[in-house]
Amino acid sequence: MPIIKSAIKRMKQSEVRRQRNRKVKSQLKSAVKQFLLSLEGNETQEAHRHYASATRVIDKAAAKGVLHKKTAARKKSRLARRLNGLAG
């Protein structure tokens, strides 16, 4: 445990950020999983709806700094490619 005041504050801030990041990452994984499950079921309408939801969650994660913006773009691109493969 830190003794210095600034180190104590830093530790508290880090814990809050860690919890927030875990929540956002969990939401992101759930959204992507829902999309992939709808793809496996060949449910085109559901897949489009879940794709929109997943991209929204990815964008929010990138905006909050949980994901790098290029990582977010890569994830969205791969999801879009999977969705287009279903339609084609």
N, C-alpha and C positions, 0 to 999 in steps of 0.2 A: 504494500500500500504506500502510495506517495505521501510525503510529509509537506512538501512545498505546496502553497495555495494554488498556484497556477497549474501544477501537475494534477492536483485533485480535480480542478475544474475541467482540465483537458480530458481526464478519465471519464468524468460524467458526460461530457459532450460526445466522446467516442462511443460510449455505451448507447446513448440516445440514437446516434447515427447508425450504429450497428443494427439496432432493433428496427429502425425505419427501413434500412436497406434489405433486411431479411424479409420484411413484409412485402416490399415492392417486388423482390425477386420471386417470392412465393406466388404472388398474383400473376406475375409474368409467366412462370412455368405452368400454372393452372390454365391460363388463357391459351397458351400454345398447345397444351395437351388436349384441351377441348377441340381446338381446330383440327389437330391431327386425328383425333377419334372420329370426328365428323367426316374427314377425308376417307378414312378406312371404311366407313359405312356407305360410301358413295352417295352421301346426302348433299347434293350440290347447293341447295338453298341454305342449309345449315352451315355448310362449309364457308359460304360467302359471309354469312352473319358472324361466324366465329373468327373469320379472317379480319373483318373490320374491328372486332373487339380486341383481338390480339395486337393488331398494329397500333391501336389507341394506347394499350397498356405499354407497349414497347416505346412509343413516343414519350409517354409520361415518365418512364424510367430514365430515358435519355435526358429529358429536361431536368430531372431531379439530380442527375449526376451519378445515378446508380450504374448506368451503362454509358460507355463512350458512344458518341454520336455515330461513328462509323460502324461500331458493333451493332447498334440498333438498325442501321441501314442494311447491313448484311443479313441480319435476322429477318427483317421484313422482306428482303429480296428473295431469300430462300423459301419463305412461306408462300410468297406470290408465285414462285416457280412451281411449287407443289400444287397450288390451286389451279394454275393454268394447265398443268399436266392432267388434272382430273377432267377439265373441260375438253381437252384435246383428244 
